[in-house]
C-alpha cells in the first residue's frame, strides 16, 4: 500500500490503522510503503504505473488527485483515468488554530484583527498543496485578506513554530493539532465542518461563527492501478468495508477525529463520485486564488 507522503502524517497514520485490520480480512500482510515528494505526485505516479494485479494499492488524500491538477502544469497521471477507486477510508476535519498569545478569543475578534493588521499577520502551512495550505487558502479568500504566507516542509515543523509563536495562525487537520490544543499550547477558534467536533467541546464551526459557507474536509481513499480486475477490486473493497465496520477500528478513528465513511462512500462508485466532485470544487478555487502551478 503506497502512501505518497512521509511517515507520521495523518494519511500515513490512517493507512496503517486500516492496513493492519485489512491484512486480517484478506489473510495476507499489507505493507505500507512511504514514497513522498513533489506534493505526493511521485508516489501516486508509481502506484498508477504498477502492474494491475492487486498487489499494489494506493492510499492517498484528495490533494494529490484533485488539487494537484491546478497546482502543476502537468501531472504524470490522470486522476480519473489511471486509477481504479476502491473505497473511501476516512475524512479528516480541520481546525483554525492561533498562537496562544494572539490577542483574540473568538473568530469575530480574529477576523477583525487580521483585517486590521494584514501587513504584519502571518499564516503558516505545510507546503504548497498540503491540507493546511488548502484550508488557509480558502479561509483567507473568504475573509478577503492578503497576509504573509509561510510555507514549511511538512506539518511538524510548521506546528512547532506555531507553538513557539513564530507565526500567527494555521488551518490544519484535527488529528495534527488536537494534542497541542488540549495541552494549551495553541488555541482553537473554529472547526471546518458544518457540525462541531465532539473532540473539541465549546469550539464552534467557522460557518456558524461568521464565515458562512466555509467547509473544508480532507478525505483519504484507497485506489488500485487502472486495469486491476473487478473481482480483485471487489475483494479488497470487502476487506475495507469489514475493517470500517470493526468496533475497535471505529473507536480508534474517533480518537483520531476521523469521520468513518458511510456504506455508500466506502464503495468504488462512491469514491469515484467524491473524486469528481472534489476536482470540480478545488480546481477552480485554486486557480481563482492565483496559486501558480509548480
N, C-alpha and C positions, 0 to 999 in steps of 0.2 A: 504494500500500500504506500504509494508515493505521496508525501506531503511536501508541497513546493515551498516550504519555509523552514527556518532553523528550528531546532528542537526547543521546547519550552514555551512556545506561544500557544494561544487559545486553540488554533486549528490542530496543532500537534497534540495538545492535551486531549482534545475530544477524539481524535483519531485513535489514540492509544486506549482510551476507555472503551470505545466501541470495538476496536480491533481485537482486544483481548477476549471479549464475550463472543464476538463473531467467530473467532477461532474455535470455540467450543461448539457453536452451532454447526459449523462446517466440518468439524473433525479434522481440521488442518490448520497449522500455525500461520497466522498473518504476521508478517514482519513489516514494521513501519520504516520507511527509508526517507530521510530528510534530504531534499535536493533544493536548496534555496538559491536566491539570486535573481536579479532583473525583475523584481516585483512578482516573483512566482512563475514567470514565463518559462524559465529553464526546466523546472520540474514538470510543469504541465506539458511542455513540448515532448519531453522524454516519455511521459505516460501516453500521450496521443500517438506517438510513433512506435509504441511497443507492440509486440506480437499479440493479436486479439484472441488469446486463448483462455482468458480468465485468470491468469496467474500474475497479471499486473493490473492494479487498480489505482485510482487517483482519488485522494480526499483533499478537497480544496475549498476556499471560500469564494464568494461571489466576485471579489475584486479581480481575481485572475481571469475570470471568464466573461465578465460584463464590463467592469470599469476600465480594464486594460485596453479594451477596444478603442476607447477615446484617448488614452494616455500614450499609446505607442503608435508610431507611424505605420508599422507593420508588425503583425504577430506571426510566429512560426506555427500557428494552429488556428483553426476556425472553431470557435467555441460550440457552435450549433451542429457542425458537420463532422468534426473529428473525434467526438466523444459520445459515448452511449450513457445516458443518465441511468443510475441505479436507484437512488433514493436520497431524500434529504436526511442529513444526520443530526441537525440541530440548528437553532437560531440564537444568536447572541445579542442581547440588548446592549445599549451604550449609555454612558453617563457623562454629563458635563461636570467636570471637577476643576477646582481652582486651588491655587496655593493657599495655605491656611491663614496667611496674614493679609490676603487681599481684602480691602475694606468693604466687602459686600456680604450680605447674609441670604439674599433671595435672588431669583433670576431677574426680577424687575430692577433691583439695585445693580446687578451685574451688567445688564444691558445698558442702563444709563451711564454706568462707569466707563464701559468700553466705548460707547459713542462719544463721550466727552474726552477720552484720552487715547484716541486712535493712533496718534503718532508715537506713543510710548508703550502701548499694550502689546504683549507678545503671546502667541499661542504656539504650542508645540505639537508635533505629531511624529509617528514612527517611520516616516518616509513617504515619498510620492506613491499614491495608490493604496497605502495602508488604510485599515479601518478608521484609525484616528484622523487620517487626512480627509477621508470622506465625511466623517461626522463634523469635523471643524469647518470644512468647505461649505457644507450646507448651512450650518449654523451661522457663519459669518455672512453668507449670501442673504439669508433670510433676515438677519439683523441689519443688513445694508451697511456693513462696516468694512474698512480695509485696515488690517493690522499686520504687524510683522510676523511672518511665518517662519518657524524654526524647525527644519526637518532633522530627524535623527536617524541613525542606522539601527532601528529596532525600538520596540516598546520599552524594554528595560531601561536603557539609558535616558529615554525621554521621561519616564515616570520618576526615575531617580532625581532628575533635575527639577521636576515639578515639586517633588517633596522638599528639595533643598531651596526652593524659591527662585530658581534661575529664570523661569518664565511664569506667565500668569494663569494660563488655563489650557485644557485639552478636552477632547471628547473621545473617550476610549471605551472598549468593551468592558462590561461589568466584571467579568472574570479577572481582568487585569488590575482593576482598581479597588475592588471590594475590601481587601485586607488593609490597604492604606487608608481608606475612608474609615473603617471600623477602628483603626489604631489612632485616628485623629490627626494623621499626617497631612491629609488633604481634605477638602470639603466638597461634598456633592450638592449641586444646586438643582439638578433635574435629570430625568431619565428620558431616553429617546423613544420609548414605546408609548402607546396610547393608554396603557394601563400601568399603574405604579408597580414597582418591583417589591415582592414580599421581603427580599433580602435587604431592602433599604427603606424601612418604615419611616414615614414622615417626609420622604423626598418626593416632590410632585413630578408629574410628567411635564416636559417642556411645552407640550401642546396646551396643557391647562394653565401653565404658569405665565403664558403670554405670547408664546411663539406658535400661534395656531397653525396646525398642519405639519409641524416638524415631527417626522418619524423616520428613524434610521435603525435598521437591524442588519446584522451580518450573518448570512446563512452559510453553512458548510454542507457540501454534498459529496456523494460517492459516485464516481464515474468509472467507465472502462473504455479502452480504445475502440474506435469505430470498427464494426465488423465482428465484435465479440458475439458468439452465438446466443440467440434468445434464451435458450434453456440455461445457459451459464448466468446470464443477467438475472433470470428468474430465481435461480438457486442462491445467488449472492444477495439478491433483494430479500428473499425469505429469511436469510441469516440476519440481515439488518433489521427487519421487522421484528424478529424474535428477540433480538438484542434490545430494541427500543421498548419492548413490552416487559422486559425484566425489571422487577421492582427495585432491585439493588442498583441497576443502571439508571433508572429514572431518578432515584434518590440522589445518586452521585451527580447527575446532570443538574438537578435542582440546586445542589451545593455550589455548582459552577455558574449558577444563574443562566443556564442554557434552557431554552424552551424546547420541549420534546415535540417532534413533528406529529401532526395528525396522521391518520391512516392514509388519507389521500396524498398528503405531502411526501409520504415515505414511498410512494410508487414511482416508477420510472417516468410516467407521464406527468405526474405532479411536479417532479423536479424539472422536467423539460419546460413545463409551463412557467415555473418560477424563474428559470434562467432567461426565458424570452422576456418576461415582464421586467426583470432586473436590467436587461440590456436597454429596453425601451425607456426605463426611468433614468438610468445613470449616465448613459452616453450623452444625451442632450444636456443633462445637468452639468457634467464635467466640461463639456465644450462651452456652455454658456458662461461658466465661471472663468473661462480664459486660461485654464490649465493647459500648458503646452506639452504635447507628446514628447517622449524621450526616444 
